[in-house]
Amino acid sequence: MTTVPEVRALTSADESEWTAFVRGHDAATFYHTLAWRDFVAEVFGHRPRYLIAKDGNQIVGALPLFEVAFPWLGSKFISLPYDVGSGGALAGTDDVERHLAAHALSMARDRGARYLELRGGHRRPALEALGFRVQEPVVISDMALANEAEVRAGISTDHRKAIRKAASRGVRVRDAVTAADYETFYEVYLRVFRDFGTPPYAARYFASLFTSIQPEGGVRTFLAEVDGRCVGGLVLFCFERSLVSKFAVCLPDAVTTRAYAALYWRAIEFGLAGGYQRLSWGTSSRDQTGLIEFKERWGAISRDAVLYDMDVRGRAPDLASYYESGGVARSVWRRLPLAVTRGGGAVLNRWFC
């Protein structure tokens, strides 16, 4: 492309073209869909500022972007909140990405935002050329699903044994198909995230997954049960060729049942049967070496997540400190009653996203 692309805000008239462009892009995940845009706007109240780049009548780039505002704290522009590795532009060339980022920065300045953060997950030469600061706060673990024989061969011996042990210890994995199933998952999730020291999302998040995302096939949730009791669960975001494991939780007293192994194996089976090409096991802080190794023994390959930010009226935070599992804030959170974490997490996640 030799012409300068036209960059402008996404309108309702562009939505079908956005969807077609995203569906055809190899790097796209569910996070790039308009369903996710609407979900974030509804559940968290953030304002979409989506941008497109066009060359004539053809869309050549797309930048999903939110303006996140909170009383007394001001605002910030993020692509994308609630995920570290799936934001930033989908573009065919560095030139298109540079124009999209420059437009987003101009918009952030016009709105008086504190900073602009683009969470693309990998190196972006166009952003470095514009002077964006680079952060590598966490590790992302992904695995290819295209070849079933290679997938099975890549699973370690200890994980194979764990799958068999889960079955022998009575772990059964089933689909979550009702609103009550999602409520059940939430209660387990709430307990596990308190123990992680991580503020949980509100119950409304999971209720909206069931009502607005599951009917269109954008989410698949599995529950692990022992003697009819839910002991764990896993939430997958599904889109075209990609799967993203958003949450994987297991009650502490059920870890020895190997419920995690049963859930991960069910996710892999689902991906293979559905013809998906890749599965992301999500992010891990650098000090979670055991968790990173656990994912890699399933055949995942880990890489540094690369984020870019630009100061506008304030300084973008060092996200690595947020993800450290042994920090003081996490230690305090682990001691809180569940009722407090339930309400407090919903408030904190409006800004810390």
RATA-V392348 format. One record per residue. RES is the residue in one small letter. SS is DSSP state (H for helix, E for strand, C for the rest). Layout:
[[RES	SS] [RES	SS]]
This chain:
[[m	C] [t	C] [t	C] [v	C] [p	C] [e	E] [v	E] [r	E] [a	E] [l	C] [t	C] [s	H] [a	H] [d	H] [e	H] [s	H] [e	H] [w	H] [t	H] [a	H] [f	H] [v	H] [r	H] [g	C] [h	C] [d	C] [a	C] [a	C] [t	C] [f	H] [y	H] [h	H] [t	C] [l	H] [a	H] [w	H] [r	H] [d	H] [f	H] [v	H] [a	H] [e	H] [v	H] [f	H] [g	C] [h	C] [r	E] [p	E] [r	C] [y	C] [l	E] [i	E] [a	E] [k	E] [d	E] [g	C] [n	C] [q	E] [i	E] [v	E] [g	E] [a	E] [l	E] [p	C] [l	C] [f	E] [e	E] [v	E] [a	E] [f	E] [p	C] [w	C] [l	C] [g	E] [s	E] [k	E] [f	E] [i	E] [s	E] [l	C] [p	C] [y	C] [d	C] [v	C] [g	C] [s	C] [g	C] [g	C] [a	E] [l	E] [a	E] [g	C] [t	C] [d	H] [d	H] [v	H] [e	H] [r	H] [h	H] [l	H] [a	H] [a	H] [h	H] [a	H] [l	H] [s	H] [m	H] [a	H] [r	H] [d	H] [r	C] [g	C] [a	C] [r	C] [y	E] [l	E] [e	E] [l	E] [r	C] [g	C] [g	C] [h	C] [r	C] [r	C] [p	H] [a	H] [l	H] [e	H] [a	H] [l	C] [g	C] [f	C] [r	E] [v	E] [q	E] [e	C] [p	C] [v	E] [v	E] [i	E] [s	E] [d	E] [m	E] [a	E] [l	C] [a	C] [n	C] [e	H] [a	H] [e	H] [v	H] [r	H] [a	H] [g	H] [i	C] [s	C] [t	H] [d	H] [h	H] [r	H] [k	H] [a	H] [i	H] [r	H] [k	H] [a	H] [a	H] [s	H] [r	C] [g	C] [v	E] [r	E] [v	E] [r	E] [d	E] [a	C] [v	C] [t	C] [a	H] [a	H] [d	H] [y	H] [e	H] [t	H] [f	H] [y	H] [e	H] [v	H] [y	H] [l	H] [r	H] [v	H] [f	H] [r	H] [d	H] [f	H] [g	C] [t	C] [p	C] [p	C] [y	C] [a	C] [a	H] [r	H] [y	H] [f	H] [a	H] [s	H] [l	H] [f	H] [t	H] [s	H] [i	H] [q	H] [p	H] [e	H] [g	C] [g	C] [v	E] [r	E] [t	E] [f	E] [l	E] [a	E] [e	E] [v	E] [d	C] [g	C] [r	E] [c	E] [v	E] [g	E] [g	E] [l	E] [v	E] [l	E] [f	E] [c	E] [f	E] [e	C] [r	C] [s	E] [l	E] [v	E] [s	E] [k	E] [f	E] [a	E] [v	E] [c	E] [l	C] [p	H] [d	H] [a	H] [v	H] [t	H] [t	H] [r	C] [a	H] [y	H] [a	H] [a	H] [l	H] [y	H] [w	H] [r	H] [a	H] [i	H] [e	H] [f	H] [g	H] [l	H] [a	H] [g	C] [g	C] [y	C] [q	C] [r	E] [l	E] [s	E] [w	E] [g	E] [t	E] [s	E] [s	E] [r	C] [d	C] [q	C] [t	H] [g	H] [l	H] [i	H] [e	H] [f	H] [k	H] [e	H] [r	C] [w	C] [g	C] [a	C] [i	E] [s	E] [r	E] [d	E] [a	C] [v	C] [l	E] [y	E] [d	E] [m	E] [d	E] [v	C] [r	C] [g	C] [r	C] [a	C] [p	C] [d	C] [l	H] [a	H] [s	H] [y	H] [y	H] [e	C] [s	C] [g	C] [g	C] [v	H] [a	H] [r	H] [s	H] [v	H] [w	H] [r	H] [r	C] [l	C] [p	C] [l	H] [a	H] [v	H] [t	H] [r	H] [g	H] [g	H] [g	H] [a	H] [v	H] [l	H] [n	H] [r	H] [w	H] [f	C] [c	C]]
